[in-house]
Amino acid sequence: MVRPLNRANDMNIMKLIERYDSDDKCRATLEKLRWPLGVRCIRCQSEKVFRAQKRNQFECGDCGGVRAGAIGER
């Protein structure tokens, strides 16, 4: 079934730029989309995950696993 176009609600590049005008806003939204229940380690599923600010990565406090960025490896 084809979804009808709703021109009033369509997203465009200008709306995206206005909505996510900084890397921090964009990163926060992507993190919520990827981990709606909170960040977890992909190796051991621990909730003891913290952000290593210098490298912009998540690290697991239990198994030491490292994940690059908020949306996957780069």
Residue frames relative to the residue before (quaternion, step in Angstrom):
aa qw qx qy qz dx dy dz
M 1.0000 0.0000 0.0000 0.0000 0.00 0.00 0.00
V 0.3558 -0.7463 0.5301 0.1883 3.54 -0.82 1.00
R 0.3752 -0.7247 0.5374 0.2126 3.53 -0.89 0.98
P 0.4236 -0.7031 0.4979 0.2799 3.63 -0.79 0.91
L 0.4836 -0.6575 0.4958 0.2966 3.55 -1.11 0.68
N 0.1148 -0.7567 0.6411 0.0577 3.53 -1.05 0.85
R 0.2682 -0.8289 0.4704 0.1402 3.54 0.17 1.31
A 0.6238 0.5633 -0.3500 0.4136 3.61 1.03 -0.69
N 0.7703 0.3531 -0.1847 0.4978 3.61 1.05 -0.69
D 0.4276 0.7084 -0.4708 0.3060 3.61 1.22 -0.03
M 0.3724 -0.7104 0.5551 0.2203 3.56 -1.05 0.85
N 0.0410 -0.7768 0.6274 0.0347 3.55 -1.08 0.72
I 0.7282 -0.4604 0.2778 0.4249 3.55 -1.25 0.29
M 0.6461 0.5193 -0.3306 0.4512 3.61 0.97 -0.74
K 0.6426 0.5056 -0.3252 0.4750 3.60 1.00 -0.75
L 0.6367 0.5253 -0.3246 0.4618 3.57 1.03 -0.77
I 0.6526 0.5117 -0.3094 0.4652 3.58 0.94 -0.88
E 0.6604 0.4999 -0.3058 0.4695 3.59 0.97 -0.83
R 0.6992 0.4889 -0.2688 0.4470 3.57 0.92 -0.93
Y 0.7895 0.1850 -0.0729 0.5807 3.56 0.99 -0.90
D 0.0624 0.8636 -0.4943 0.0769 3.54 0.62 1.17
S 0.7541 0.2490 -0.2066 0.5715 3.59 1.25 0.19
D 0.6274 -0.5380 0.4046 0.3914 3.56 -1.23 0.46
D 0.6382 0.5511 -0.3295 0.4247 3.58 1.00 -0.80
K 0.6547 0.4985 -0.3124 0.4747 3.60 0.97 -0.81
C 0.6541 0.5083 -0.3022 0.4717 3.55 0.96 -0.88
R 0.6635 0.5115 -0.3000 0.4563 3.59 0.88 -0.96
A 0.6493 0.5207 -0.3184 0.4538 3.60 0.94 -0.87
T 0.6594 0.4979 -0.3078 0.4719 3.59 0.95 -0.82
L 0.6673 0.4959 -0.3051 0.4644 3.59 0.91 -0.87
E 0.6290 0.5286 -0.3346 0.4615 3.60 1.04 -0.73
K 0.6528 0.5067 -0.3121 0.4687 3.59 0.98 -0.83
L 0.6506 0.5070 -0.3159 0.4689 3.58 1.04 -0.72
R 0.7076 0.4596 -0.2668 0.4657 3.58 0.91 -0.89
W 0.8040 0.1372 -0.0384 0.5773 3.58 0.98 -0.90
P 0.0972 -0.8495 0.5155 0.0563 3.63 0.44 1.14
L 0.7274 0.3890 -0.2353 0.5140 3.62 1.16 -0.50
G 0.6858 -0.4369 0.2692 0.5160 3.57 1.29 0.22
V 0.5977 -0.5901 0.4130 0.3521 3.54 -1.18 0.63
R 0.0220 -0.7728 0.6341 -0.0175 3.56 -1.03 0.92
C 0.5526 -0.5890 0.4756 0.3485 3.52 -1.23 0.54
I 0.4054 -0.7256 0.4948 0.2536 3.60 -0.87 0.88
R 0.6238 0.5378 -0.3465 0.4490 3.61 1.20 -0.37
C 0.8490 0.1447 -0.0241 0.5075 3.57 0.62 -1.16
Q 0.4280 -0.7344 0.4220 0.3153 3.60 1.34 -0.03
S 0.3385 0.7512 -0.4958 0.2743 3.59 1.22 0.41
E 0.3854 -0.6964 0.5557 0.2403 3.55 -1.20 0.59
K 0.5428 0.6219 -0.3923 0.4058 3.60 1.29 -0.08
V 0.2842 0.7534 -0.5209 0.2833 3.53 0.68 1.18
F 0.0334 -0.7950 0.6055 0.0101 3.56 -0.96 0.85
R 0.4850 -0.6638 0.4974 0.2770 3.52 -1.25 0.50
A 0.2526 -0.7264 0.6227 0.1445 3.55 -0.87 1.04
Q 0.3432 -0.8097 0.4403 0.1810 3.57 -0.02 1.33
K 0.6585 0.5381 -0.3331 0.4073 3.59 0.84 -0.91
R 0.7782 0.3242 -0.1662 0.5115 3.58 0.99 -0.84
N 0.3434 -0.7504 0.4894 0.2819 3.61 1.29 -0.12
Q 0.4973 0.6179 -0.4385 0.4227 3.54 0.90 1.02
F 0.3911 -0.6537 0.5808 0.2869 3.52 -1.36 0.22
E 0.0844 -0.7780 0.6204 0.0511 3.56 -1.06 0.77
C 0.3992 -0.7113 0.5321 0.2271 3.55 -1.09 0.79
G 0.3931 -0.7312 0.5138 0.2163 3.55 -0.91 0.94
D 0.6646 0.4959 -0.3063 0.4676 3.60 1.22 -0.33
C 0.8359 0.1801 -0.0806 0.5123 3.60 0.56 -1.09
G 0.4930 -0.6879 0.4169 0.3315 3.60 1.24 -0.15
G 0.3596 0.7509 -0.4812 0.2744 3.59 1.27 0.19
V 0.1891 -0.7763 0.5952 0.0851 3.55 -1.08 0.77
R 0.0838 -0.7673 0.6347 0.0372 3.55 -1.04 0.87
A 0.3830 -0.7258 0.5273 0.2202 3.56 -0.87 0.95
G 0.8737 0.0571 -0.0477 0.4807 3.53 -0.99 0.90
A 0.6218 -0.5598 0.4045 0.3692 3.53 -1.29 -0.13
I 0.7842 0.3328 -0.1742 0.4939 3.58 1.11 -0.46
G 0.7856 -0.2935 0.1590 0.5210 3.59 1.13 0.36
E 0.6876 -0.4744 0.3373 0.4340 3.53 -1.27 0.13
R 0.2759 -0.7447 0.5850 0.1646 3.52 -1.18 0.60
